[in-house]
Amino acid sequence: MFKIQRPKQYDLEERTYKFAKDTRTFIKKLHKTLSNMEDCKQLNRSSGSIGANYIEANEALSKKDFIHRIKICRKESKESRFWLRLVDTNNNELENERANLIRESTELMMIFSSIMRKSS
């Protein structure tokens, strides 16, 4: 008998974790200018906060708490995108990496917006 293979459901918790890890890898490659160091601190915080708040949303005690945490996830995704745009890469390879991270932060923002709409 053959088993039907179903497509693997994408784990948003894992996706937010990967985004935070990839962002940290990107940050390590940037030049250590004064502005980059300050911007990267913010980027580091906001990228990690997405996943942390998503975990909290999944453990929410009420619908109101869940929606509040999802709103924070969306806000932190948006903030991460801002800091990604602001840092100075000074390198074409890093520009591609930045573009991929910006695309992912935008997708995460849209996912959390969709969750908010469906949960309200």
N, C-alpha and C positions, 0 to 999 in steps of 0.2 A: 504494500500500500504506500502511496506517495503522500508526503506531507505538503500541504499548500503553504508556501512561504508568503507571509504577509510583509508589506514594507514596514520597516522599523519605525515606530513612532518617535518623532524627534523630542528629545528631552530638553525642555527649556532651561532647567536647572543646570544641566551640563553645558548648554550653549552659552549661558551667561558666565559660567566658570571659565570656559575656553576664551571668551572675549576678554575677561580680566587677565588671564594668563598671557594671551597674545599681546595685550596692551603693555603688560610689564616687560615682555621680551622686546617690544618696540622701544619702550622708554630707555632701556639699557643701551640701545644703539645710538641714541641721540647725543649730540655735542652737549657738553656740560656748561652751557652759558648761563648767566644769571637768570635771564628770562625763562629759558627752558627748564631750569631747575625748579623755579616757582610754578610754572605751568604744569610740569610733570607731576608735582606733588598733588595738584588738584585733579589731574587726569587719573592718577593712580587711585585716589580716593573714590572718585565718581564711578570709575569702571568696576571697582570691586563692590561698590554699594548696590549696583544693579542686582547682582546675584544674591547678595545678603538679604536684600529686601524682598526678593522673589521667594526665598526660602521662608522668610517671615510671613509672607502673604499666604503661603501654603499651610502655615500653622495658625492662621488667623482664628480668633475666637468668635468673630462675627462677620457678617457680610460687609458691614461698614469698615471694619478693620482691614479686611481683604482688599477692598477697593482703594482704601487709603494707601496701603503698601504698594499696590500696582501703580498708583499715581506717582509714588516716589520712584519706582522703577523707571517709569516713562521719563520723569524729570531728570534722573541721573543719566539715562541714555542720551537725552538731549544735551546735557551738560558735558558728557564725555565727547560727544561730537564737536562741541564748541572748542574744548581744549585741544582735541586732535587737530582741528583746523588752525589753531593758534601756534602750536609748537613749530620751531624752525628745524627742518630736516636737513637742508643743505646737501641733499643727496638723492639721485634719481631712484635708486633701489628703495630707499626709505619712503619716497613719495608713493610708490606702488603699495607698499605696506600700509602707509597712512590711508590711502584711498580705500583699501580693503577694510580697514578698521572703521572708517567713516561709514562705509556702506553697511557694515554689520551693526553699528550703533543706530543707524537710521532704521534698519529692519527691526531691531529690538524695540525701538520707539514705536513703530507701527504695530508690532505684535501686542505691546502693552496697551496701546490705544484701543485696539480691537477687543482685548480682554475687558477693558473698562466699559466699552459700549455694551458688550454682551452681558456684563454683570450688573449693569444699572437697572 
